[in-house]
Amino acid sequence: MTCHRQELIAVLLALSQLVNLCANDGQRLFDACMLGVFALAGIASVGGAAYSIFLLGAWGILGFAIFFLFIPIQASIPPSSSLIRFGWHQLRNVNILVADIHVKPDIQAATSSGANNG
């Protein structure tokens, strides 16, 4: 009986390693597809910038610089607009309210299970 049990454990261990290998390879392929687009976009943007500089000269350089300098500006707009809209105090109150909503069910579950055990 122990021989069959050991064989079953060996087969299950091999299957689990196979599933893990397939899952890791699948995740790597997914990441390559998602991040590969960004790499190709960088190459295309540099090629487009070179072509616009070739056609327009200094105006092409100016347009390329404005285009890429606007990216950090776009990234900084959402946090500042939320602070302007809500203000620091209201934003803090919203965070406390959301945290309280997330914590209440856990506290209720802990207290009700403790009451049942006692």
MDTraj code that builds the backbone (N, CA, C; nanometers):
import mdtraj as md
import numpy as np

residues = "MET THR CYS HIS ARG GLN GLU LEU ILE ALA VAL LEU LEU ALA LEU SER GLN LEU VAL ASN LEU CYS ALA ASN ASP GLY GLN ARG LEU PHE ASP ALA CYS MET LEU GLY VAL PHE ALA LEU ALA GLY ILE ALA SER VAL GLY GLY ALA ALA TYR SER ILE PHE LEU LEU GLY ALA TRP GLY ILE LEU GLY PHE ALA ILE PHE PHE LEU PHE ILE PRO ILE GLN ALA SER ILE PRO PRO SER SER SER LEU ILE ARG PHE GLY TRP HIS GLN LEU ARG ASN VAL ASN ILE LEU VAL ALA ASP ILE HIS VAL LYS PRO ASP ILE GLN ALA ALA THR SER SER GLY ALA ASN ASN GLY".split()
xyz = np.array([
    [0.0811, -0.1189, 0.0000],
    [0.0000, 0.0000, 0.0000],
    [0.0863, 0.1264, 0.0000],
    [0.1979, 0.1232, 0.0708],
    [0.2833, 0.2422, 0.0754],
    [0.3504, 0.2671, -0.0591],
    [0.3740, 0.1609, -0.1377],
    [0.4356, 0.1763, -0.2691],
    [0.3432, 0.2570, -0.3614],
    [0.2136, 0.2260, -0.3579],
    [0.1179, 0.2991, -0.4405],
    [0.1067, 0.4445, -0.3956],
    [0.1153, 0.4633, -0.2648],
    [0.1053, 0.5986, -0.2109],
    [0.2250, 0.6826, -0.2543],
    [0.3434, 0.6246, -0.2513],
    [0.4633, 0.6964, -0.2934],
    [0.4589, 0.7273, -0.4436],
    [0.4074, 0.6321, -0.5239],
    [0.3950, 0.6572, -0.6678],
    [0.2958, 0.7698, -0.6941],
    [0.1860, 0.7711, -0.6197],
    [0.0859, 0.8762, -0.6356],
    [0.1436, 1.0122, -0.5987],
    [0.2206, 1.0174, -0.4919],
    [0.2834, 1.1428, -0.4504],
    [0.3825, 1.1899, -0.5558],
    [0.4587, 1.0971, -0.6148],
    [0.5553, 1.1327, -0.7189],
    [0.4849, 1.1867, -0.8430],
    [0.3734, 1.1241, -0.8813],
    [0.2988, 1.1704, -0.9985],
    [0.2385, 1.3084, -0.9723],
    [0.1811, 1.3282, -0.8535],
    [0.1237, 1.4577, -0.8205],
    [0.2297, 1.5666, -0.8160],
    [0.3476, 1.5335, -0.7649],
    [0.4567, 1.6294, -0.7604],
    [0.5010, 1.6662, -0.9015],
    [0.5111, 1.5674, -0.9893],
    [0.5496, 1.5947, -1.1278],
    [0.4435, 1.6794, -1.1986],
    [0.3159, 1.6499, -1.1738],
    [0.2080, 1.7292, -1.2346],
    [0.2096, 1.8732, -1.1841],
    [0.2342, 1.8913, -1.0566],
    [0.2374, 2.0262, -1.0025],
    [0.3539, 2.1062, -1.0616],
    [0.4682, 2.0407, -1.0826],
    [0.5811, 2.1091, -1.1449],
    [0.5506, 2.1447, -1.2903],
    [0.4791, 2.0571, -1.3607],
    [0.4412, 2.0837, -1.4986],
    [0.3446, 2.2020, -1.5063],
    [0.2454, 2.2044, -1.4174],
    [0.1509, 2.3164, -1.4154],
    [0.2246, 2.4458, -1.3832],
    [0.3158, 2.4418, -1.2887],
    [0.3927, 2.5606, -1.2528],
    [0.4760, 2.6088, -1.3707],
    [0.5386, 2.5183, -1.4430],
    [0.6196, 2.5534, -1.5595],
    [0.5334, 2.6182, -1.6676],
    [0.4173, 2.5599, -1.6954],
    [0.3282, 2.6155, -1.7980],
    [0.2756, 2.7521, -1.7564],
    [0.2427, 2.7679, -1.6299],
    [0.1921, 2.8971, -1.5826],
    [0.3002, 3.0042, -1.5932],
    [0.4227, 2.9708, -1.5567],
    [0.5325, 3.0679, -1.5662],
    [0.5593, 3.1057, -1.7115],
    [0.5611, 3.0066, -1.8011],
    [0.5845, 3.0361, -1.9420],
    [0.4714, 3.1190, -2.0001],
    [0.3484, 3.0899, -1.9622],
    [0.2354, 3.1686, -2.0090],
    [0.2443, 3.3130, -1.9627],
    [0.2839, 3.3336, -1.8383],
    [0.2975, 3.4694, -1.7862],
    [0.4094, 3.5439, -1.8576],
    [0.5187, 3.4755, -1.8880],
    [0.6290, 3.5400, -1.9606],
    [0.5866, 3.5797, -2.1014],
    [0.5101, 3.4951, -2.1680],
    [0.4606, 3.5300, -2.3018],
    [0.3649, 3.6493, -2.2947],
    [0.2787, 3.6502, -2.1953],
    [0.1862, 3.7615, -2.1784],
    [0.2622, 3.8915, -2.1548],
    [0.3628, 3.8877, -2.0666],
    [0.4424, 4.0077, -2.0396],
    [0.5167, 4.0539, -2.1642],
    [0.5695, 3.9595, -2.2421],
    [0.6414, 3.9965, -2.3644],
    [0.5478, 4.0641, -2.4637],
    [0.4260, 4.0139, -2.4752],
    [0.3299, 4.0762, -2.5680],
    [0.2896, 4.2149, -2.5203],
    [0.2683, 4.2298, -2.3907],
    [0.2252, 4.3595, -2.3395],
    [0.3379, 4.4634, -2.3436],
    [0.4574, 4.4245, -2.3038],
    [0.5672, 4.5203, -2.2957],
    [0.6394, 4.5368, -2.4284],
    [0.6276, 4.4393, -2.5173],
    [0.6900, 4.4503, -2.6489],
    [0.6315, 4.5631, -2.7301],
    [0.5037, 4.5924, -2.7084],
    [0.4387, 4.7032, -2.7790],
    [0.5061, 4.8345, -2.7424],
    [0.5423, 4.8508, -2.6155],
    [0.6085, 4.9743, -2.5740],
    [0.7463, 4.9875, -2.6382],
    [0.8182, 4.8790, -2.6506],
    [0.9496, 4.8843, -2.7140],
    [0.9374, 4.9237, -2.8611],
    [0.8392, 4.8667, -2.9293],
    [0.8199, 4.9018, -3.0698],
    [0.7723, 5.0457, -3.0850],
    [0.6911, 5.0930, -2.9927],
    [0.6440, 5.2310, -2.9990],
    [0.7594, 5.3287, -2.9811],
    [0.8555, 5.2949, -2.8974],
    [0.9722, 5.3813, -2.8800],
    [1.0544, 5.3917, -3.0068],
    [1.0729, 5.2787, -3.0734],
    [1.1480, 5.2790, -3.1984],
    [1.0737, 5.3596, -3.3046],
    [0.9425, 5.3418, -3.3127],
    [0.8626, 5.4137, -3.4117],
    [0.8625, 5.5638, -3.3839],
    [0.8567, 5.6030, -3.2571],
    [0.8551, 5.7462, -3.2263],
    [0.9888, 5.8120, -3.2596],
    [1.0985, 5.7428, -3.2350],
    [1.2294, 5.7987, -3.2705],
    [1.2427, 5.8082, -3.4222],
    [1.1928, 5.7071, -3.4933],
    [1.1950, 5.7128, -3.6397],
    [1.1094, 5.8261, -3.6937],
    [0.9907, 5.8442, -3.6344],
    [0.9047, 5.9545, -3.6759],
    [0.9663, 6.0895, -3.6451],
    [1.0327, 6.0993, -3.5310],
    [1.0991, 6.2252, -3.4955],
    [1.2125, 6.2552, -3.5933],
    [1.2888, 6.1539, -3.6273],
    [1.3985, 6.1751, -3.7234],
    [1.3438, 6.2202, -3.8582],
    [1.2339, 6.1609, -3.9015],
    [1.1744, 6.1990, -4.0287],
    [1.1198, 6.3417, -4.0241],
    [1.0558, 6.3792, -3.9122],
    [1.0043, 6.5161, -3.9014],
    [1.1182, 6.6175, -3.8934],
    [1.2281, 6.5806, -3.8282],
    [1.3441, 6.6696, -3.8239],
    [1.4042, 6.6833, -3.9638],
    [1.4058, 6.5739, -4.0390],
    [1.4569, 6.5780, -4.1763],
    [1.3708, 6.6694, -4.2630],
    [1.2382, 6.6607, -4.2458],
    [1.1482, 6.7418, -4.3281],
    [1.1417, 6.8871, -4.2829],
    [1.1357, 6.9103, -4.1501],
    [1.1072, 7.0437, -4.0983],
    [1.2271, 7.1148, -4.0376],
    [1.3347, 7.0445, -4.0126],
    [1.4534, 7.1069, -3.9552],
    [1.4330, 7.1401, -3.8083],
    [1.4606, 7.2647, -3.7706],
    [1.4527, 7.3066, -3.6307],
    [1.3096, 7.2988, -3.5779],
    [1.2100, 7.3234, -3.6635],
    [1.0721, 7.3134, -3.6189],
    [1.0363, 7.1690, -3.5831],
    [1.0964, 7.0751, -3.6512],
    [1.0750, 6.9342, -3.6163],
    [1.1311, 6.9006, -3.4799],
    [1.2475, 6.9549, -3.4502],
    [1.3076, 6.9340, -3.3174],
    [1.2185, 6.9957, -3.2098],
    [1.1678, 7.1164, -3.2366],
    [1.0810, 7.1819, -3.1400],
    [0.9535, 7.1012, -3.1161],
    [0.8926, 7.0525, -3.2227],
    [0.7714, 6.9717, -3.2081],
    [0.7977, 6.8426, -3.1324],
    [0.9098, 6.7776, -3.1613],
    [0.9477, 6.6547, -3.0916],
    [0.9695, 6.6813, -2.9432],
    [1.0358, 6.7921, -2.9107],
    [1.0619, 6.8257, -2.7702],
    [0.9320, 6.8557, -2.6963],
    [0.8422, 6.9309, -2.7586],
    [0.7140, 6.9629, -2.6942],
    [0.6333, 6.8362, -2.6722],
    [0.6331, 6.7491, -2.7713],
    [0.5575, 6.6241, -2.7609],
    [0.6040, 6.5409, -2.6420],
    [0.7350, 6.5253, -2.6243],
    [0.7852, 6.4407, -2.5164],
    [0.7934, 6.5130, -2.3825],
    [0.8009, 6.6439, -2.3816],
    [0.7985, 6.7158, -2.2536],
    [0.6578, 6.7240, -2.1967],
    [0.5567, 6.7033, -2.2798],
    [0.4199, 6.7088, -2.2307],
    [0.3822, 6.5825, -2.1528],
    [0.4563, 6.4735, -2.1688],
    [0.4244, 6.3480, -2.0996],
    [0.4333, 6.3637, -1.9471],
    [0.5405, 6.4213, -1.8899],
    [0.5411, 6.4399, -1.7441],
    [0.4323, 6.5359, -1.6955],
    [0.3985, 6.6338, -1.7781],
    [0.2916, 6.7254, -1.7397],
    [0.1599, 6.6491, -1.7292],
    [0.1333, 6.5612, -1.8240],
    [0.0119, 6.4802, -1.8190],
    [0.0099, 6.3899, -1.6962],
    [0.1256, 6.3383, -1.6573],
    [0.1321, 6.2496, -1.5413],
    [0.1080, 6.3260, -1.4111],
    [0.1412, 6.4545, -1.4076],
    [0.1261, 6.5306, -1.2825],
    [-0.0124, 6.5936, -1.2675],
    [-0.0939, 6.5939, -1.3711],
    [-0.2246, 6.6602, -1.3634],
    [-0.3233, 6.5866, -1.2719],
    [-0.3437, 6.4553, -1.2808],
    [-0.4473, 6.3909, -1.1968],
    [-0.4278, 6.4066, -1.0460],
    [-0.3075, 6.3867, -0.9908],
    [-0.2960, 6.4053, -0.8451],
    [-0.3249, 6.5487, -0.8011],
    [-0.2778, 6.6463, -0.8782],
    [-0.3003, 6.7850, -0.8372],
    [-0.4465, 6.8236, -0.8526],
    [-0.5154, 6.7712, -0.9537],
    [-0.6564, 6.8064, -0.9701],
    [-0.7422, 6.7467, -0.8587],
    [-0.7081, 6.6276, -0.8109],
    [-0.7854, 6.5703, -0.7006],
    [-0.7630, 6.6485, -0.5714],
    [-0.6416, 6.6992, -0.5520],
    [-0.6166, 6.7797, -0.4319],
    [-0.6892, 6.9132, -0.4405],
    [-0.6956, 6.9695, -0.5598],
    [-0.7667, 7.0960, -0.5754],
    [-0.9157, 7.0747, -0.5539],
    [-0.9697, 6.9653, -0.6094],
    [-1.1126, 6.9405, -0.6015],
    [-1.1566, 6.9090, -0.4580],
    [-1.0855, 6.8226, -0.3896],
    [-1.1280, 6.7786, -0.2574],
    [-1.0619, 6.8565, -0.1440],
    [-0.9442, 6.9011, -0.1645],
    [-0.8677, 6.9617, -0.0567],
    [-0.8065, 6.8525, 0.0296],
    [-0.7037, 6.8879, 0.1048],
    [-0.6339, 6.7890, 0.1867],
    [-0.7264, 6.7285, 0.2909],
    [-0.8053, 6.8129, 0.3572],
    [-0.8876, 6.7651, 0.4682],
    [-0.9961, 6.6683, 0.4200],
    [-1.0654, 6.7045, 0.3135],
    [-1.1712, 6.6180, 0.2635],
    [-1.1139, 6.4879, 0.2084],
    [-0.9991, 6.4948, 0.1436],
    [-0.9358, 6.3740, 0.0907],
    [-0.8979, 6.2793, 0.2048],
    [-0.8510, 6.3344, 0.3158],
    [-0.8163, 6.2516, 0.4318],
    [-0.9411, 6.1855, 0.4895],
    [-1.0515, 6.2591, 0.4953],
    [-1.1761, 6.2024, 0.5472],
    [-1.2268, 6.0897, 0.4586],
    [-1.2144, 6.1038, 0.3281],
    [-1.2578, 5.9988, 0.2362],
    [-1.1723, 5.8739, 0.2560],
    [-1.0420, 5.8913, 0.2730],
    [-0.9535, 5.7763, 0.2955],
    [-0.9891, 5.7043, 0.4246],
    [-1.0203, 5.7782, 0.5288],
    [-1.0588, 5.7170, 0.6568],
    [-1.1897, 5.6415, 0.6408],
    [-1.2840, 5.6992, 0.5676],
    [-1.4136, 5.6343, 0.5466],
    [-1.3976, 5.5041, 0.4690],
    [-1.3174, 5.5057, 0.3640],
    [-1.2959, 5.3848, 0.2842],
    [-1.2250, 5.2783, 0.3667],
    [-1.1257, 5.3162, 0.4445],
    [-1.0559, 5.2199, 0.5294],
    [-1.1509, 5.1614, 0.6334],
    [-1.2387, 5.2433, 0.6879],
    [-1.3356, 5.1959, 0.7865],
    [-1.4324, 5.0964, 0.7239],
    [-1.4745, 5.1225, 0.6016],
    [-1.5655, 5.0304, 0.5323],
    [-1.4979, 4.8958, 0.5090],
    [-1.3685, 4.8976, 0.4764],
    [-1.2968, 4.7723, 0.4522],
    [-1.2695, 4.6945, 0.5800],
    [-1.2520, 4.7639, 0.6918],
    [-1.2137, 4.6981, 0.8163],
    [-1.3349, 4.6458, 0.8933],
    [-1.4508, 4.7110, 0.8834],
    [-1.5676, 4.6720, 0.9623],
    [-1.6071, 4.5256, 0.9457],
    [-1.6176, 4.4707, 0.8222],
    [-1.6563, 4.3294, 0.8112],
    [-1.5568, 4.2354, 0.8783],
    [-1.4277, 4.2695, 0.8730],
    [-1.3274, 4.1853, 0.9390],
    [-1.3450, 4.1861, 1.0897],
    [-1.3715, 4.3029, 1.1455],
    [-1.3905, 4.3134, 1.2904],
    [-1.5170, 4.2381, 1.3313],
    [-1.6239, 4.2548, 1.2521],
    [-1.7486, 4.1863, 1.2844],
    [-1.7315, 4.0356, 1.2756],
    [-1.6587, 3.9868, 1.1772],
    [-1.6356, 3.8432, 1.1639],
    [-1.5515, 3.7915, 1.2802],
    [-1.4517, 3.8685, 1.3212],
    [-1.3659, 3.8258, 1.4311],
    [-1.4419, 3.8230, 1.5629],
    [-1.5259, 3.9244, 1.5861],
    [-1.5993, 3.9267, 1.7119],
    [-1.7088, 3.8229, 1.7159],
    [-1.7730, 3.7940, 1.6015],
    [-1.8801, 3.6951, 1.6022],
    [-1.8227, 3.5538, 1.6150],
    [-1.7058, 3.5284, 1.5560],
    [-1.6467, 3.3946, 1.5707],
    [-1.5931, 3.3753, 1.7124],
    [-1.5462, 3.4844, 1.7739],
    [-1.4991, 3.4744, 1.9119],
    [-1.6135, 3.4511, 2.0082],
    [-1.7301, 3.5083, 1.9789],
    [-1.8466, 3.4894, 2.0658],
    [-1.8995, 3.3477, 2.0557],
    [-1.8899, 3.2879, 1.9375],
    [-1.9387, 3.1514, 1.9186],
    [-1.8479, 3.0481, 1.9863],
    [-1.7191, 3.0794, 1.9912],
    [-1.6250, 2.9848, 2.0504],
    [-1.6315, 2.9864, 2.2031],
    [-1.6702, 3.0989, 2.2574],
    [-1.6645, 3.1142, 2.4024],
    [-1.7823, 3.0676, 2.4701],
])
top = md.Topology()
chain = top.add_chain()
for i, resn in enumerate(residues, 1):
    res = top.add_residue(resn, chain, resSeq=i)
    for name in ("N", "CA", "C"):
        top.add_atom(name, md.element.get_by_symbol(name[0]), res)
traj = md.Trajectory(xyz[None], top)
